[in-house]
Amino acid sequence: MKKRFTAIFLALALCIGLIVPAFASAVPSVAGEKLSGVNQRIYQEMKDVVEKVAGGKQTSTETDLLMEKGEMEWSVQELGLSSVDDEKLEDALNKKVNEVLDKVYTCLEMDLPFEMFWANNSWSWYWYQQHTDSTVWITSLTVSFDVSPDYRGSSKTTVDPAKIAQANAVKGKAESIVRANAGKSDYEKLVAYRDEICALNTYNDDAYNALMKDDSVYGNPWQLIYVFDGNPRTNVLCEGYAKAFKYLCDLSDFDGDVACYIAEGTEGNDNHMWNVVRMEDGKFYIADITYSDNSRIGKDSVFMANASGNGRKYVVSAGSQRYTYTYRNDQEGLFTDGFLPISSTPYTPDSQPSTPTPTFTDVDAGTWYADAVDWAVSKDITNGTGDGKFSPTQQCTHAQILTFLYRASRGEGKAENADMVKAQAWALQKGMIDSGFDGSAFCTRADAVNYIWQALGKEDAKASSFTDVPAGAVYAKAVDWAVDNGVTNGTNTAQTEFSPGRVCDRGTIVTFLHRAYVPEARLSA
C-alpha cells in the first residue's frame, strides 16, 4: 500500500479545522462528519463529484467553488510572510490550500471505499485571490482529482465511461455476499466477509514488487475492484483487502452498533492499510484482512484482535509473533480527538446480546411462516399488529410490501410511518413504480416477486413452466427468478400454477422476504 499526495500548483494570483466525546458510542463512522467550516464544504462538494464519477453520471472530476470572504482567509503573519507583496505569497497560499485538500481527500478515502476506485491519490487546483495590506483571501477555487490510468479518459481529470461501467459491475457480487449472510449474527457476518475476501483474492506479489521498484505506481491492485471481479488472475494489495471489508460492512444491516473503519500507517517497517471495527460492546478491535489471508499467520491471529499500547502505536500478540501497528500522523482526529483506540481485552462473540423475539398468539411454532415472522421482527422489517398478534392472514397493500422490502434492502430498521413515504420514494427512484402508483391497492403474488426481483438486481434465471404465467407478462422473469432461487413455487399440487393474481397476506410476504435474503431459508430445488 502506498499513498501519494502529489499536488500540481496552478495558482493565478490577481491584485484586485473538532470536539468529539470520548465514549465509543459517540464516535462517528464517517470521517467527514468531523470536518467543519470550509473543510466540510469542500468535502461535500468533492464527495458529490466522486459519487457522480463512480456512478457514471459525469466524466470530469473538476469542480468550481466560489469562496466567501473569511472561508479561506489568512493574515500575512499566518502565511509566514512580511507583506502581501512578498514573492513567496503564491507558495504560501498553495501550502494552505494543499493542507485543506489533503485533509478532505483523506476523509473521502476513509468514507468511500468503493467510490474512490478511479482516483489516483493526487489532485490539482487553481485559485483567484484578493488582498488588503494585511490579509489575503481566496475568492474562487477550482479543484480536480487525477484519474488512475486504469480509468482515464481524454485527460488526467476525466474518466472513460466504459471503464467506469465495467468497474461498477462488481457491486452485484459484493451485494450478493451481504445478502447471503444477512441472517447471521454481527460477528458471524464479519467472519464470513473476511473468509469471502480471502477466498476471492490472493495477495498480489507482482504489484508489491512493482511498488518496491517505483513507489509512484498506483491502480487497480490497490482497489477493491479486483476482489469482486470474479477473475482469479486479478488480485490486490492490503489497501484492496481493507477497502473490500469496509465496503461489505457498509452495505450491511448490523443488529448492534457496529462500524468499520479504514486505518493507514505501518505494520512493522512496511506501509500498511487495515481495518478497525467498533463492536456492540463499544470497543474497537483490529481486523487485518490482508494478514488473515496469510496461511503462516492464521486467519484469527489479527482478526477482531485486542492490542497493547495507546495513541499511535499498538501491538497485537499472537503466540510467539508480535504485530506492531502504527497509525500515520494524518489519522489523528479523523474520528476521535486522537487515534482510534484499540481494546486491551479480546472480543468475545458470545458476549453479543441477543434481542428476544416477541411471541405472537396467532403464530404457532409449527406454521410455515413462523421462522419468517421471527426473522422479520428481529430485523425490524415489521412487527405485530397489536394485542399480541402478528395477523399473518391479513392482506397486504403495495405500500406495505414496499415498506417491508425497503427496510430489508436498506437496513434502515423501523422509523414508524415515515418509512412508508421513504419506501415509495426509493421504489420510484429504482423504477419499480411510477408516479401514478396506488399504494392502497392489494399486492398480488406477481407484484410481490416482481418488487423483490427488481430490488435484488433483476437477475436472470431459468424459465419456469406455469400454465398461468404468460411468457410475455411483465412479471414473468421475476416469477422465473423466484422459483429458481427458492423464494416460492407453485400453488397447486402439480406445481403447474403460480396464481399470479392471488393477493398476498403478511405471512406470505415475510416468507418471501426471508427466503430472498437468507439463503438457508430457501426452498430446495
C-alpha positions in Angstrom: 0.0 0.0 0.0 1.3 3.4 -0.9 -0.5 6.7 -0.6 0.8 9.8 -2.5 0.0 13.4 -2.0 1.1 15.0 -5.3 -0.3 18.4 -5.9 0.1 20.5 -9.0 0.3 24.2 -8.3 -1.6 26.2 -10.9 -2.2 29.4 -8.8 -3.4 32.5 -10.6 -2.7 35.4 -8.2 -4.6 38.6 -9.1 -4.4 42.0 -7.5 -7.7 43.2 -7.2 -10.4 22.9 11.1 -13.1 19.4 16.4 -14.7 18.3 19.5 -15.8 14.6 19.9 -16.9 12.9 23.1 -14.6 10.2 24.4 -17.1 7.5 24.5 -17.1 5.0 21.7 -20.8 5.1 21.1 -20.5 8.8 20.1 -17.6 8.2 17.7 -18.9 8.9 14.1 -18.4 6.2 11.5 -17.9 8.9 8.8 -14.7 10.9 8.9 -16.3 13.8 7.0 -18.7 14.4 9.9 -15.7 15.7 11.9 -14.8 18.4 9.4 -16.1 21.9 9.9 -16.1 25.2 8.1 -14.6 25.4 4.6 -13.2 21.8 5.0 -16.7 20.5 5.4 -18.0 22.5 2.5 -15.2 21.3 0.1 -15.6 17.7 1.4 -19.3 17.8 0.5 -18.6 19.3 -2.9 -15.9 16.7 -3.8 -17.9 13.8 -2.3 -20.7 14.7 -4.8 -18.1 14.7 -7.6 -16.6 11.4 -6.5 -20.0 9.7 -6.3 -21.2 11.0 -9.6 -18.0 10.0 -11.4 -18.1 6.5 -9.8 -21.8 6.2 -10.7 -21.2 7.1 -14.3 -23.1 10.3 -14.1 -20.2 12.6 -15.1 -16.8 12.2 -16.6 -15.0 15.3 -15.3 -13.5 15.3 -11.8 -13.3 19.1 -11.6 -15.5 21.4 -9.6 -15.5 25.2 -9.1 -16.2 26.7 -5.7 -16.9 30.4 -5.1 -15.5 31.4 -1.7 -16.9 33.9 0.7 -14.5 36.3 2.4 -13.5 34.6 5.6 -13.7 31.0 4.4 -10.1 30.8 3.1 -8.6 33.9 4.5 -5.2 34.4 6.3 -3.3 37.2 7.7 0.2 38.0 6.3 1.6 36.6 9.6 -0.3 33.4 9.3 1.2 32.9 5.9 4.6 33.4 7.3 5.3 36.5 5.2 6.4 40.0 5.8 3.9 41.6 3.3 1.4 40.8 0.6 4.0 41.8 -2.0 6.3 39.0 -0.9 7.3 36.9 -3.8 6.6 33.8 -1.8 2.9 34.7 -1.5 1.9 32.1 -4.2 3.8 29.3 -2.5 2.4 30.2 0.9 -1.2 30.2 -0.4 -0.7 26.9 -2.2 0.6 25.4 1.0 -2.6 26.4 2.9 -4.8 25.1 0.1 -3.0 21.8 0.0 -3.4 21.4 3.7 -7.2 21.7 3.3 -7.3 19.3 0.3 -5.0 16.8 2.0 -7.5 16.6 4.9 -10.5 16.4 2.6 -9.0 13.7 0.4 -8.0 11.6 3.4 -11.6 11.7 4.8 -13.1 10.8 1.4 -10.7 7.8 1.2 -11.8 6.7 4.6 -15.5 7.2 3.9 -15.9 5.9 0.3 -14.1 2.6 -0.1 -15.8 1.8 -3.4 -16.5 5.2 -5.0 -12.8 6.2 -5.0 -11.7 3.3 -7.1 -10.9 5.6 -10.1 -8.9 8.2 -8.1 -5.1 8.3 -8.4 -4.3 9.8 -5.0 -3.3 13.2 -6.4 -5.1 16.4 -7.1 -4.7 19.8 -8.8 -6.1 23.3 -8.2 -6.0 26.9 -9.2 -7.3 29.9 -7.4 -8.0 33.6 -7.6 -7.3 35.8 -4.6 -7.8 39.3 -3.3 -6.0 41.1 -0.5 -5.5 44.1 1.6 -2.2 45.2 3.0 -2.5 42.7 5.9 -4.9 40.0 4.7 -5.2 37.6 1.7 -8.3 35.5 0.9 -9.3 33.1 -1.9 -12.2 34.3 -3.9 -12.6 31.1 -6.1 -11.1 27.7 -6.0 -11.2 25.1 -8.8 -10.2 21.5 -7.7 -9.8 18.3 -9.7 -8.8 14.8 -8.7 -6.4 13.0 -11.0 -7.7 9.8 -12.5 -5.8 6.5 -12.4 -4.6 5.4 -15.9 -6.8 2.3 -15.5 -9.9 4.5 -15.8 -8.6 7.7 -17.5 -10.4 9.3 -20.4 -9.2 12.1 -22.7 -7.3 13.8 -19.9 -5.9 13.0 -16.5 -9.0 14.6 -14.9 -11.6 12.8 -16.9 -12.8 9.2 -16.8 -13.6 6.7 -19.6 -17.4 5.9 -19.1 -17.0 2.4 -20.5 -14.3 1.5 -17.9 -16.3 3.1 -15.1 -19.3 0.9 -16.1 -17.1 -2.2 -16.2 -15.8 -1.5 -12.7 -19.4 -0.9 -11.4 -20.3 -4.4 -12.4 -18.5 -5.8 -9.3 -21.1 -4.2 -7.0 -23.5 -7.0 -7.6 -21.0 -9.6 -6.3 -20.5 -7.6 -3.1 -24.2 -7.2 -2.6 -24.8 -10.9 -3.1 -22.3 -11.7 -0.3 -24.1 -9.4 2.1 -27.5 -10.9 1.2 -26.1 -14.4 1.6 -25.1 -13.6 5.2 -28.0 -11.4 6.2 -29.4 -13.9 8.7 -26.2 -14.3 10.8 -25.1 -12.5 13.9 -22.9 -9.4 13.6 -19.7 -11.3 14.4 -20.6 -14.2 12.1 -21.1 -11.6 9.3 -17.7 -10.2 9.8 -16.1 -13.6 9.8 -18.0 -14.5 6.6 -16.8 -11.3 4.9 -13.2 -12.0 5.8 -13.4 -15.5 4.5 -15.1 -14.4 1.3 -12.5 -11.8 0.6 -9.7 -14.3 1.3 -11.3 -16.9 -0.9 -11.8 -14.4 -3.8 -8.3 -13.0 -3.6 -4.6 -13.8 -3.4 -2.1 -11.2 -2.3 -0.7 -9.5 -5.3 3.1 -10.1 -5.1 3.7 -8.8 -8.6 2.1 -5.4 -7.7 4.1 -5.3 -4.4 7.4 -5.9 -6.3 6.5 -3.2 -8.8 5.9 -0.8 -5.9 9.2 -1.6 -4.4 10.9 -0.6 -7.7 8.7 2.5 -8.3 6.7 4.0 -5.4 4.7 6.1 -7.8 2.8 3.2 -9.3 -0.9 3.0 -8.3 -4.0 1.5 -9.8 -6.4 -1.5 -9.6 -4.3 -3.7 -7.4 -4.9 -1.1 -4.7 -8.6 -1.1 -5.1 -11.4 -3.5 -4.2 -12.5 -3.9 -7.8 -10.1 -6.9 -8.2 -11.6 -8.6 -5.2 -15.1 -8.9 -6.6 -14.5 -9.1 -10.3 -14.6 -12.9 -10.5 -11.2 -13.1 -12.2 -8.6 -15.2 -10.2 -5.8 -13.6 -12.1 -6.6 -10.1 -10.7 -5.7 -9.6 -7.1 -5.0 -6.8 -4.6 -2.6 -5.4 -2.0 -3.5 -4.5 1.6 -5.5 -1.5 0.5 -7.8 -3.6 -1.6 -8.4 -6.0 1.3 -9.2 -3.2 3.7 -11.5 -1.4 1.4 -13.4 -4.6 0.4 -14.0 -5.4 4.1 -15.3 -1.9 4.9 -17.4 -1.9 1.7 -19.2 -5.1 2.7 -19.7 -3.8 6.3 -21.1 -0.5 4.9 -23.6 -2.5 2.8 -24.7 -4.5 5.9 -27.5 -4.2 8.4 -26.0 -5.0 11.8 -28.1 -5.7 14.9 -25.7 -3.9 17.2 -23.8 -0.6 17.0 -21.2 -1.9 14.7 -19.0 0.3 12.5 -15.9 -0.5 10.3 -13.1 2.0 9.8 -10.1 2.1 7.4 -6.8 2.7 9.1 -3.5 3.7 7.4 0.1 3.6 8.7 2.7 0.9 9.1 2.9 -2.6 10.4 6.5 -3.2 11.4 8.5 -1.4 8.8 6.1 -1.7 5.9 3.4 0.8 4.8 0.1 -0.9 5.5 -3.7 -0.5 5.5 -6.0 -2.4 7.8 -9.4 -2.1 9.5 -10.6 -1.2 12.9 -14.1 -2.4 13.9 -16.3 -1.0 16.7 -18.5 -3.7 18.1 -21.7 -3.6 20.0 -19.7 -3.5 23.3 -18.5 -0.1 22.3 -14.8 -1.2 22.0 -12.5 -1.1 19.0 -10.7 -4.1 17.6 -8.0 -4.5 14.8 -9.2 -6.5 11.8 -6.3 -7.2 9.4 -7.8 -9.0 6.4 -4.5 -9.0 4.5 -2.8 -11.0 7.2 -5.8 -13.2 7.6 -5.1 -14.3 4.0 -1.6 -15.5 5.1 -1.6 -19.2 6.0 1.5 -18.8 8.1 -0.1 -16.1 10.2 -3.6 -17.7 10.5 -7.0 -16.1 9.9 -7.7 -15.4 13.6 -4.4 -14.0 14.7 -5.0 -10.4 13.8 -8.8 -10.5 13.2 -11.0 -8.7 15.7 -7.9 -8.7 17.9 -7.1 -6.7 21.0 -3.8 -5.0 21.4 -1.5 -3.4 23.9 -0.5 0.3 23.5 -2.1 3.7 23.2 -2.0 6.7 21.0 -0.4 6.0 17.6 1.1 2.6 18.3 -0.5 -0.8 19.2 1.0 -4.3 19.4 -1.0 -7.5 18.7 0.5 -10.6 20.2 -0.4 -13.9 18.6 1.5 -16.8 20.1 5.2 -16.0 19.7 4.5 -13.4 17.0 4.0 -9.7 17.5 2.5 -7.3 15.0 3.1 -3.6 15.5 0.5 -1.2 14.1 1.4 2.5 14.0 -1.2 5.0 12.7 0.0 7.6 10.2 0.1 11.1 11.6 -2.9 12.2 9.4 -5.1 9.6 11.0 -5.2 11.7 14.2 -8.5 13.4 14.7 -10.4 11.7 11.9 -13.0 10.1 14.2 -11.9 10.9 17.8 -9.8 13.6 19.4 -6.8 11.3 18.9 -6.3 8.0 17.1 -8.9 5.2 17.2 -8.2 3.4 20.5 -7.8 -0.4 20.4 -9.3 -2.6 23.2 -6.8 -4.2 25.6 -9.1 -7.1 26.1 -10.2 -9.6 23.4 -13.6 -9.6 21.8 -15.8 -12.5 22.9 -18.5 -13.3 20.3 -20.7 -15.0 22.9 -21.0 -11.6 24.7 -23.1 -10.2 21.9 -26.5 -9.6 23.4 -29.5 -11.1 21.8 -32.8 -9.4 21.3 -35.8 -11.6 22.3 -38.3 -12.2 19.5 -41.9 -11.4 20.5 -44.3 -14.3 20.9 -47.5 -13.8 18.9 -50.7 -15.6 19.9 -51.6 -16.2 16.3 -48.2 -17.6 15.1 -47.7 -21.2 16.1 -44.2 -22.6 16.1 -45.1 -25.3 13.5 -46.6 -23.0 10.9 -44.8 -22.5 7.6 -44.3 -18.8 8.2 -43.2 -18.9 11.8 -39.4 -18.7 11.2 -40.0 -15.9 8.7 -42.0 -13.9 11.2 -39.3 -14.3 13.8 -36.7 -13.1 11.3 -38.8 -10.1 10.1 -39.4 -8.9 13.6 -35.8 -9.4 14.7 -34.6 -7.3 11.7 -37.2 -4.6 12.4 -38.8 -5.2 9.0 -42.2 -5.4 10.6 -43.8 -6.1 13.9 -47.1 -7.2 15.4 -50.5 -5.5 14.7 -51.4 -5.1 18.3 -52.9 -7.2 21.2 -50.1 -9.7 20.9 -51.0 -10.6 17.3 -49.0 -10.7 14.1 -52.0 -11.1 11.8 -50.4 -13.5 9.3 -53.5 -13.8 7.2 -54.1 -10.0 6.9 -53.9 -8.9 3.3 -51.0 -6.6 2.3 -51.1 -3.5 0.2 -48.5 -2.3 -2.2 -47.4 0.3 0.2 -46.9 -2.3 3.0 -44.8 -4.7 0.8 -42.6 -1.9 -0.4 -42.1 -0.7 3.1 -41.1 -4.2 4.3 -38.8 -4.5 1.2 -37.2 -1.1 1.7 -36.3 -2.0 5.3 -34.9 -5.4 4.2 -32.9 -3.9 1.3 -31.6 -0.8 3.0 -31.1 -2.0 6.6 -32.9 1.1 7.9 -34.9 -0.6 10.6 -38.3 0.9 11.6 -39.0 4.6 11.5 -42.7 4.3 12.0 -44.9 5.8 9.3 -42.0 7.8 7.8 -40.7 4.6 6.2 -43.8 4.3 4.0 -43.0 7.6 2.4 -39.3 6.8 2.1 -40.0 3.4 0.7 -42.2 4.7 -2.1 -39.6 7.4 -3.0 -37.0 4.7 -3.0 -39.1 2.4 -5.3 -39.8 5.3 -7.6 -36.1 6.1 -7.9 -35.3 2.5 -8.8 -38.0 2.4 -11.4 -40.1 -0.2 -9.5 -43.2 2.0 -9.5 -44.3 5.1 -11.5 -45.8 8.4 -10.4 -49.4 7.0 -10.7 -48.7 4.3 -8.1 -51.6 3.4 -5.8 -50.2 2.2 -2.5 -53.5 1.3 -1.1 -54.3 -1.4 -3.7 -53.8 -5.0 -2.5 -50.5 -6.6 -3.5 -50.6 -9.9 -5.5 -48.1 -12.7 -5.7 -46.9 -11.4 -9.1 -46.5 -7.9 -7.7 -44.6 -9.2 -4.7 -42.0 -11.3 -6.5 -41.6 -8.6 -9.1 -40.8 -6.0 -6.5 -38.3 -8.3 -4.7 -36.7 -9.3 -8.0 -36.1 -5.7 -9.0 -34.8 -4.7 -5.6 -32.2 -7.5 -5.8 -30.9 -6.6 -9.2 -33.2 -8.3 -11.7 -31.0 -11.4 -12.1 -31.7 -13.8 -15.0 -32.9 -17.3 -14.1 -34.0 -20.4 -15.9 -37.6 -20.3 -17.2 -40.4 -21.8 -15.2 -43.4 -23.6 -16.8 -46.5 -22.3 -15.1 -49.7 -22.5 -17.2 -51.0 -19.2 -15.7 -47.8 -17.1 -16.3 -47.7 -15.9 -19.9 -44.1 -15.7 -21.3 -44.6 -12.0 -22.2 -46.0 -10.9 -18.8 -44.2 -8.1 -17.1 -43.7 -10.3 -14.1 -42.6 -13.5 -15.9 -38.9 -13.1 -15.4 -39.5 -12.3 -11.7 -41.5 -15.5 -11.3 -38.7 -17.4 -13.0 -36.2 -15.9 -10.6 -38.3 -16.5 -7.5 -38.8 -20.2 -8.3 -35.2 -20.8 -9.4 -34.0 -19.2 -6.1 -36.3 -21.0 -3.8 -38.3 -17.9 -2.8 -41.7 -19.5 -3.7 -43.1 -22.2 -6.0 -46.4 -23.3 -7.4 -49.7 -23.1 -5.6 -51.2 -26.4 -6.7 -50.0 -30.0 -6.0 -48.8 -30.5 -9.6 -46.8 -27.2 -9.4 -48.3 -26.1 -12.7 -50.0 -22.9 -11.4 -48.4 -19.9 -9.8 -51.6 -17.9 -9.1 -50.1 -14.5 -10.0 -53.3 -12.7 -9.2 -53.7 -14.1 -5.7 -53.4 -11.4 -3.0 -50.5 -11.8 -0.6 -51.0 -11.8 3.2 -48.5 -10.7 5.8 -47.4 -14.3 6.4 -46.7 -14.8 2.7 -44.8 -11.5 2.3 -42.4 -12.0 5.2 -41.8 -15.6 4.0 -40.9 -14.4 0.5 -38.5 -11.8 2.0 -37.0 -14.3 4.5 -36.2 -16.7 1.6 -34.9 -13.9 -0.6 -32.5 -12.5 2.0 -31.5 -15.6 3.9 -30.3 -18.4 1.6 -30.6 -21.1 4.3 -34.3 -20.4 4.4 -35.0 -21.1 0.7 -37.0 -23.9 -0.7 -34.9 -26.8 -2.0 -34.9 -27.3 -5.8 
